[in-house]
Amino acid sequence: MNVLVINAGSSSLKYQLMNPETGDVSAKGLCERIYIDGRLTHKVGDKKVEKDIPMPTHAEAIQAVLGILVDPVDGVIKSVDEIDAVGHRVLHGGMEFSDSCIIDDEVIAAIEKCIPLGPLHNPANLMGIRACQAVMPKTPQVAVFDTAFHMTMPPKAYRYAIPTEYYKNDDIRRYGFHGTSHKYIARRAAALVGKTDFKMVNCHLGNGSSMSAIKDGKCVDTTMGLSPLAGVPMGTRSGDIDACVVQFICNKYNMSVDECLNMLNKKSGVLGLSDGLSSDFRDLEAGAEQGNEACKLALEKFYYEVAKYVGAYAAALNGIDVLTFTAGVGENGITTRQAVCDYLGFMGVKIDPEKNKIRGKETLISTPDSKVQVWIIPTNEELMIAQDTAELVNAAK
């Protein structure tokens, strides 16, 4: 089965053509500068092709993708008919969606309803869906939501302590994000551990970071909230912050709320803590090694907050059996994993420093006497989208 996975941004579109059963990727690529001029980067194995193609809208971007997939020289299929289904990443499903679903008019209307919750991403996701529908009208389309995995949280985890009217009238609550990644890691961890009934904390750590407390494969709490701004400090996002900080900064510096939130989203996190040096953890580690105190603080704050959430989620779960690290920093951050686990000795967490000296490979790094298994598990959100898509389309036949 061939599934085309689409991740449409406001001016870009990522794609992969893959087999959901084997995980094999036939081709992948990126359309950039949509609405400006248009550039396509297409990869098949080690071969990379770059083309300038006019893309005044997402429709032309989708046409460019389909065109190169069937290209006699650079393509991997003979006809678009060989694409059995399309899986779309959709950022925000609000309270409308607790799982992936086949797209129809009602689903599109519900995604539109969630635009106030995902104003930057949902419109772009809809553009990708509509563009595919226009050029592939007979091919099943599936929406896979970033928020869906977290919809199993109980009210005590997802409700904010604000007047109920805002929840009832405006759907203001904790939603959480990176759901396809957390879902993939939960499934993969179950396969590695050999059972499904266990408690785990997954640390999706990267430029955007989120953590989830998971019991028996289902999310019971997560760090991100109404938006991806909440939780631990990230590359440029502040993470959790006292709301009065916004009021103070707006009043003193004559900022609008939108301007202040832009600062919290794009100029804060470890970038802000490092005095604007970098949002890249590799740069921060290099700076810390050279004695840069701001870089040291940025890293120490990050390690501390991640470990603090692991401890909080251990309490929420009444203990944990498995701790997983994934995403760019989680998979590659040797120092990060060691520093976080050093905080968790009181829980019986022990990792082998030699086993931890690895990047991007699925590995058990805890010692045999550790009370918690600690794993590095590379995430694969595209495969999760493809598998959800295949399951739904096959079930509908």
N, C-alpha and C positions, 0 to 999 in steps of 0.2 A: 504494500500500500504506500502511495506517495502522498504526504501531507505537506502543503505549503504553509509555513508558519510566518505570519506577518506581525510586525511590531511597528505601527505607524506613529511617528511623532509629528509635531507641528510643522516641521520643514524637512523631515527625513523619513525614511522607511527602511527598516531592516527586514531581511527575509532569509529563510532557510527551507530547502526542499529536503525532506528526510523520511526515512522509514521508521515509523513509531515502534515497531517490534524490535528492530536491531539497534536503533539509534544512529544508523549510518546516515551521514549527510552527503547528498549528491552534489549540492551547490549551495552557496550562501553569498550574501552580499548586502550592499547598502546603497540606497538612493539618497543623495544629499542635495541641498540648495534647491529644494522644491519651491516654486513661486519666484525664484530668482533666475536661474538658468538651467540647472540640472546636471548632476554628475552621478554616474553609476559605477560602482566598484563591485566586480563579480569574481568569485573565487570557486574554482573546481580543483580540489586537492591542493597542490602547491602552485597551481597556475592562477595568476591574477590578471584580470582584464579591467581596464578603466576606460570609460567612454563619457564624452560630454553629449547629453541628450536633453533636448528641451523638455522641461517638466513644469508647465504653468500650473498644474494641479496634481493631486494625488492620483487621478485617473491616468495621466500620462506616465507617472512613476510605475504604477501597476502594469501598464502596457509595456513599459521598458523591461520590467522584470520578466514578464511572460515571454517577451520577444527574445531575450537572451537565453532563457531556459530552453527554448526550442531552436536556437541558432545552430545551423549545421556545423559550425566550427567550435563555438564556445559553449553550446548547450549540452544538456544531459538527458533530455527527453525529445521524442519526435513530434509530439502533439500536446497541446494544453489538456486534451482529454485524458492524458495519463496522470493528471493531478486529480486524486480521488476526493480531496477535501481541503479546505483552507481553515486554519486555526488562527484567530486574531487575539492578541493580547489586548485586553481592555483594562484600564487602570482602576476605575471605580464602579462597583456594582451596587453601591449603597446598600439599602436594606431589601432591595429587589431580588438580589441573586445570592444564593448560598452555594451555588455550584456552577460549573460550566454549562452551556446550553447551546442548542442549535439555533441559529439566528433566523428570526422571522420578523414580520412587521411589529409585533408586540414587543419583542426583545429590543428592537431598535428604538421604539418609543420609550421603553424603560431606561435604556442607556442615555437617551436624551434627557430624561427626567433627572438623571444623576449628574448632569453637567455642572450644576452649582457646587457639587462636592468635588468634582474634578475638572475645573474650568479650563485648565491648560491641556490636559491629556484626552479627556473623553471626546471633545470635538474632533481631534486628530484621529483617534481610534475609529470614529464613525466615518471619517473621510476614507480611511483604508477599507472599511467594510463596504461602503457604497461603491468605491472604485472597483473592488473585486466583483461585486454583484453585477456591475455594468458590463464587465468584459467576460465574466464567467457565470452567466445567469443560471446554469443548470448544476453547478458544482456546490455541494453542501458547504455552508459556512458555519463556524462555531466560534462563540465568544468565550474566552477564558479570562476570568477576572482576578486581578491582583488581590482583591479584598475577600474573595469567596471563602478561602481556606479558614479565615478567622471568624466566620459567622457562627462557629460552634461555641464561641465564648459565652459564658453565662452573664446575666445582667450585672452582677457584682463586679465583673471585669470590664464590661464595655460601657456602662453608664458613667457619665460625669456627674459630679455632685453639684449640679446647677438645677434651677427650677425645671420641673417635669415638662412644662409647656414647650421648652426649646427642643426637647427630645421628641415630643408628640407632634409638634407643628413643623419642625425643621430637620428632623432625623439627625440631630447633633449627638454623636456618640463616638466611642473608639471603634475604628474600622480595622486598622492595620493594613500593611502592604507587603510587598515581596511574597505574596501568598503562593505563587507557583513554585518559588524556590523553597519555601518552608515545607510545602507539600511534597516536593520531590525528595528533599532530605529526609523527611519523616518516613517515606516509603522505603528509601534506600537503607536507612538505619535499621528498619524492621527486617529487611533482607539480611543485613550483616549480623544483626544480633540473633536472628533466628526465631523471633516471636513478635507479636504485635501489642501485647499487653505490658507496656513499660512506660516509664516517665522519662522525658528528655527535655533538654533546653537546647535549642538550635541558635547559634550565633552567626547570622548573616552579616558579615563585617566587610565593608568596602567604603567607597566614597559616600554611598548611602548605606546606613546600617540599621538593621532591626533584629530583634530577638524574640523568640516565641517559646512559651511553655506549652509542651505537647504531652497529652496523656492518651495512651492507646491509639495513637495516630491522629488525634484531634486536638486542635488548638484550644487552650483554656485561657491564654492571655498573650498579649504581644505589646511591644514597646511603642510602635507608631500609633497615631491616634486618628483624629478626624482627617488629618493630613500627614504626609511623611516627615513633618518637621519635628515631631515628638520623639522621645526616647533618648538614646545615648548620643553624645556629640558625634558629628560625622565630618566628612570632608569640608563642607562649607555650611552645613546646617547646625544650629545651636544645640538641638536636642531639647530636653525638658528645661523649661525656664519659668520663673515667676511671672505671671501675666502683668504684674505691676511694673516690671522692667520696661515693657512696651509703653505703658502710660508715661513713665518717667522720661524715656528717651524722646517720645513724641512731643511732650510738653517742653522739655528743655531745648531740643534742637529743631523745634518747629517742623517735625516730620509728620506726614500723614501715616495712618496705620499701614497702608499698603507699602509705603516707603520703608517703614520699620520692618515689616515682614520680609521685604526683599532683602534687607540687610541680614536678618536672621537666617534666611534661606541660602543666600549666596556669598555672604562675607564673614560668616561666623564659623562655628565648629573648630576643627584643628587649624584651619586657615586663620581664623581670628586669634586663637590662642598663640599661634606662632608669629604673631605680629605681621601677618600677611605674607609670610615667607612661602608657604605652600600648603595645598590640601592633599598632597601626595605623601603617603606614609613613608615611602622610601626616602624622600627628601628630608622628612622630619627626622628619620633615624640617622641619616648622614649628618644632619645639623647637630643632633644630640651628641653624636660621637665626637664632633669637633668642639663641644662645650657650649653650644647655643642653649641658654637657659629657657628661652621661650619654646624651643622645640621639645626640650625635656618636659616642660610643663604640659604641652599639648598631648604628648604621648602618655604621660602619667595620668592625666585626667581621663583620657580615653580608656586606658586599662582599668582604672578605678571604677568608672561608670559601668563598663561591661561586667566586671566581676560583681559589682553591687547588684546588678539586675539578675545575674545567675543566682546569687544568694536569695534575692526576693522571690524568684520563681521556684527555687527549691522549697521555700516556705509555702508558696501557693500550691505546689504539687505534693507537699508533705514528703519531700525527698526526691532525688533524681537518680536514675540508673545510667543515663547516657548523656554526654555533653558533646555537641558537634560544632565544628567550625567550618564555615563555607564562605563563598564569594571571594573577591580579590584579596582582601587583607586576611580573612579567615583562612583561606587556602594557602597563602604564601607568606604570611607574617609569622615567622619563627619566633621572633622576640615578643610579638603580641600574644601568641598562644601561651608562651612560657610565663609572661608577666601576669596574665589573667589567671592562669592555673595556680600560680604562687599564692594568690589571695585565697584560694579555695582549699587549702590544706586542712582546714577545720572540718571540711566535708569528707575528708579521706581521698581527695583528688591527688593523684600522683602521676606525672608524666615522665617518660624516659627522654632525657635531653638528646640522646643520639637519634632516637626514632623521630623526635620532633624536628630534626634538621632536614626537612623535606618540604618541597613546594609543589602544590597543585596535584598531589597524588592521593588517592584513597588509602588511608593508613590509620591503623590503631596505634595511638601514641602513648596510651596510658600503660603503666606497669602492671604486672600480673596481680599485685596486691592492692591496686587502687580500688576503692569502693565504688568508683564511677568510671565506666568506660569512656574514654575520650577519643574521638575520631576526627580526622580530616576527611570531609566528603565533598569533592568538587560538585558544585551545583550544575544543573542543566535545565534551565527554565524552558528552553525551546523544546526539549524532549518531553517535558511535562505537558506542554501545550499540545504537542503532536499526539501524545498518548490519550489525553482527554478528548481530543477531536476524534481520534479513531474509535474510541469506545462509544461515543455518542452516535457517530455515523453508522457504525456497524450494528448498534442496537436498534437503530431506526429502520434498518433494511427489512 
